Amino acid sequence: MNPIEISFEFFPPKTPEGVEKLRAARTQLTRLKPKFVSVTFGAGGSTQEGTLDTVLEIAKDGLEAAPHLSCVGSSRDALRAILDRYRANGIRHIVALRGDLPSGMVEMGELRYASELVAFIRAEYGDWFWIEVAGYPEYHPQSRSPRQDLENFARKVKAGANSAITQYFYNGDAYLRFVDEVRKLGVDVPIVPGIMPITNYAQLMRFSEMCGAEVPRWIARQLESFGDDREAIRAFGLDIVTQLCERLVKEGVPGLHFYTLNAATASKAICERLGYGIDQ
């Protein structure tokens, strides 16, 4: 019996080698019996076909796949065409995001916010899709204030979202406070914490700078002190992230969503430490 439901995020591979790497990772992680896997979607639809192909391959293997869909830079007709293809192929789970404008594009598109995308999907497709939205425990990097960020999240949920997945974090208090604050705004859907395994110091700091996730100073300094010692970084990262997950499970979170970067080793090791065995 697994402690709670888990899920994994992948991105569409761009090379034949990437395709094989993802298949190998998926094979390993599928043995942990995830509830679903999500597949990212490039800005302005730049990986639209890759997302669709990856989702359909995963679904063919009998695993629930949830494609990301971003609205920025897209028209209603373009979004409807994508959603029609998912519905025609029996895909019923969507991660609805605003997304970022592709480089060089200046038009925001017909839908400017994730709340508008959620409302559009509900109006066009009723209850066909289970809709996930994103939450930001440490606030969206473009929000003008913490209060505005909380209200934007509540707006997305009230537009028709079924559940939410958060940006990754390493401060459990930030997630718990975020949940408490949005509950006060009437949000009652499950809010699943996003989990980023730590395997590479430079990569982690780069990602965190881009997405506004905070790496506590003591963690960053410890990782930095390991220099090029990859094994030390991985061992320390495994301990830190496992401890975070253990605390979240004790706090009663509805699930854990792992950002895998199309690699299985770190996410699998954390899950196994938490009690998810491949033979369950």
C-alpha positions in Angstrom: 0.0 0.0 0.0 1.6 3.3 -1.1 1.6 6.1 1.4 -0.2 8.6 -0.9 -0.7 9.1 -4.6 2.3 10.2 -6.7 2.7 11.6 -10.2 5.6 12.6 -12.5 6.3 15.3 -15.0 8.1 14.7 -18.3 9.0 17.0 -21.2 8.7 16.1 -24.9 12.1 14.8 -26.1 13.6 16.6 -29.1 16.0 13.9 -30.4 15.9 10.2 -31.0 18.3 9.8 -28.0 15.9 11.8 -25.9 13.0 9.6 -26.9 14.8 6.5 -25.8 15.9 8.2 -22.5 12.3 9.1 -21.7 11.1 5.6 -22.5 13.7 4.1 -20.2 12.8 6.6 -17.4 9.1 6.0 -17.9 9.5 2.3 -17.7 11.2 2.6 -14.3 8.8 5.1 -12.8 5.7 3.4 -14.1 6.5 0.5 -11.7 5.8 2.8 -8.8 2.2 3.0 -10.0 1.8 6.8 -10.4 -1.7 8.2 -10.5 -0.8 10.0 -13.8 2.1 11.7 -15.6 2.1 15.2 -17.0 3.8 16.3 -20.2 5.0 19.9 -20.6 4.1 22.2 -23.4 6.4 24.8 -24.9 5.8 28.6 -25.0 3.3 29.5 -27.7 2.9 25.9 -28.6 6.5 25.4 -29.6 6.4 21.8 -28.6 2.7 21.2 -29.4 3.3 18.2 -31.6 5.9 16.8 -29.3 3.5 17.0 -26.4 0.7 15.3 -28.3 3.0 12.5 -29.6 4.4 11.9 -26.1 1.0 11.9 -24.5 -0.4 9.5 -27.0 2.5 7.1 -26.6 2.1 7.2 -22.8 -1.6 6.7 -23.0 -1.1 3.7 -25.3 0.9 2.1 -22.5 -2.2 2.3 -20.3 -0.9 5.2 -18.1 -3.0 8.3 -17.5 -1.3 11.2 -19.3 -2.0 14.9 -18.6 -0.7 17.3 -21.3 0.2 20.9 -20.3 -1.6 23.5 -22.3 -0.6 27.2 -22.2 -2.8 29.9 -23.6 -0.4 32.9 -24.0 0.3 33.7 -27.7 -2.6 31.4 -28.9 -6.0 32.0 -30.3 -9.2 30.3 -29.1 -9.3 28.4 -32.5 -5.8 27.1 -32.0 -6.5 26.0 -28.5 -9.8 24.4 -29.5 -8.0 22.4 -32.2 -5.5 21.1 -29.7 -8.2 20.2 -27.2 -10.3 18.5 -29.9 -7.4 16.2 -30.7 -6.9 15.3 -27.1 -10.6 14.6 -26.7 -10.7 12.5 -29.9 -7.9 10.4 -28.5 -9.6 9.9 -25.1 -7.3 12.2 -23.1 -9.3 13.6 -20.2 -6.7 15.3 -18.0 -5.2 18.8 -18.7 -2.7 21.0 -16.9 -4.0 24.6 -17.8 -1.3 27.3 -17.7 -0.8 30.8 -18.8 2.7 30.1 -20.1 5.4 32.4 -21.2 5.6 34.3 -24.5 8.1 32.7 -27.0 11.1 34.8 -27.8 10.3 37.5 -30.3 6.5 37.2 -29.9 4.7 40.3 -28.7 1.1 39.3 -29.0 -0.3 37.9 -25.8 -3.1 36.0 -27.6 -6.8 36.0 -27.1 -6.6 34.5 -23.6 -4.2 36.3 -21.3 -4.6 34.4 -18.0 -4.8 30.8 -16.9 -8.2 31.6 -15.3 -9.5 32.6 -18.8 -8.1 29.3 -20.2 -9.8 27.3 -17.5 -13.1 29.1 -18.1 -12.7 28.5 -21.9 -12.1 24.8 -21.5 -15.2 24.5 -19.2 -17.4 26.5 -21.6 -16.3 24.4 -24.6 -16.0 20.9 -23.2 -18.1 20.8 -20.0 -16.8 18.2 -17.6 -14.8 16.2 -20.2 -11.4 17.3 -18.9 -10.1 17.1 -15.3 -8.3 20.5 -15.1 -5.1 21.1 -13.0 -3.8 24.6 -12.4 -0.4 25.8 -11.0 0.1 27.2 -7.5 3.1 29.2 -6.3 3.8 28.7 -2.6 6.6 31.3 -2.8 4.5 33.5 -5.1 4.7 33.9 -8.9 7.8 35.8 -10.0 5.6 38.3 -11.9 3.0 38.9 -9.2 2.8 42.5 -7.9 2.0 41.4 -4.3 1.4 38.2 -2.3 -2.3 39.1 -1.9 -2.7 39.5 -5.7 -1.0 36.1 -6.2 -3.3 34.4 -3.8 -6.4 36.0 -5.5 -5.1 35.0 -8.9 -4.8 31.4 -7.8 -8.3 31.5 -6.3 -9.7 32.9 -9.6 -8.2 30.0 -11.5 -9.8 27.5 -9.3 -13.2 29.2 -9.2 -13.1 29.3 -13.0 -13.5 25.5 -12.9 -10.2 23.8 -12.0 -10.4 20.4 -10.2 -7.0 20.5 -8.5 -3.7 22.2 -8.4 0.0 21.3 -8.6 2.6 23.7 -7.0 5.9 25.0 -8.2 8.7 23.2 -6.4 10.0 24.5 -3.1 12.3 23.4 -0.3 10.6 25.2 2.6 7.7 23.2 3.8 6.3 26.1 5.7 5.8 28.1 2.5 3.6 25.4 1.1 1.5 24.9 4.3 1.0 28.7 4.6 0.0 29.0 1.0 -2.6 26.3 1.4 -3.9 27.9 4.6 -4.2 31.3 2.9 -6.1 30.1 -0.2 -8.4 28.0 2.0 -9.5 31.3 3.5 -10.4 32.5 0.0 -12.7 29.6 -0.5 -10.4 27.3 -2.4 -11.2 23.7 -1.5 -9.6 21.6 -4.3 -6.6 19.3 -3.6 -3.3 21.2 -3.8 -0.5 18.8 -4.6 3.1 19.9 -3.8 5.6 19.8 -6.7 8.9 18.1 -5.8 12.2 18.8 -7.6 15.0 16.2 -6.8 18.4 17.7 -6.4 21.1 16.3 -8.6 23.0 19.2 -10.1 23.8 22.4 -8.2 24.3 24.8 -11.2 21.2 23.5 -12.9 19.1 23.8 -9.7 20.1 27.4 -9.2 19.5 28.3 -12.8 16.0 26.8 -12.8 15.2 28.4 -9.4 16.2 31.8 -10.6 14.0 31.5 -13.7 10.9 30.3 -11.9 11.1 32.2 -8.6 11.6 29.1 -6.4 13.8 29.8 -3.3 16.7 27.5 -2.5 17.4 28.1 1.2 20.8 29.6 1.8 22.0 26.7 3.9 21.1 24.2 1.2 22.8 26.3 -1.5 26.0 26.8 0.5 26.2 23.1 1.3 25.7 22.2 -2.4 28.2 24.7 -3.5 30.8 23.3 -1.0 30.7 20.0 -2.8 32.2 21.5 -6.0 32.3 18.9 -8.7 31.6 15.9 -6.4 28.4 14.7 -8.1 27.9 11.8 -5.7 28.0 14.1 -2.7 25.5 16.4 -4.3 23.2 13.6 -5.1 23.4 12.0 -1.6 22.8 15.3 0.1 20.0 16.2 -2.3 18.4 12.8 -1.7 18.4 13.3 2.0 17.0 16.8 1.9 14.2 16.1 -0.5 13.2 12.9 1.2 12.9 14.7 4.5 10.8 17.4 2.9 8.5 14.7 1.4 8.3 12.8 4.7 7.1 16.0 6.4 4.6 16.8 3.7 3.1 13.3 3.9 2.8 13.6 7.7 1.0 16.9 7.1 -1.6 15.1 5.0 -0.9 16.4 1.5 -3.1 14.9 -1.2 -0.1 13.6 -3.3 3.4 14.4 -4.5 4.2 15.5 -8.0 7.8 14.9 -9.1 9.6 17.1 -11.7 11.8 14.3 -13.2 13.6 16.2 -16.0 13.1 12.9 -17.9 15.4 11.0 -15.6 14.2 8.3 -13.2 17.0 7.7 -10.7 16.5 10.5 -8.2 12.7 10.5 -8.2 12.7 6.7 -7.9 15.1 6.7 -5.0 13.1 9.3 -3.1 9.9 7.3 -3.7 11.5 4.1 -2.5 12.7 5.7 0.7 9.1 6.9 1.2 7.9 3.3 0.9 6.9 3.0 -2.7 8.2 -0.4 -3.9 8.2 -1.7 -7.4 6.6 -4.9 -6.4 3.6 -3.4 -4.6 
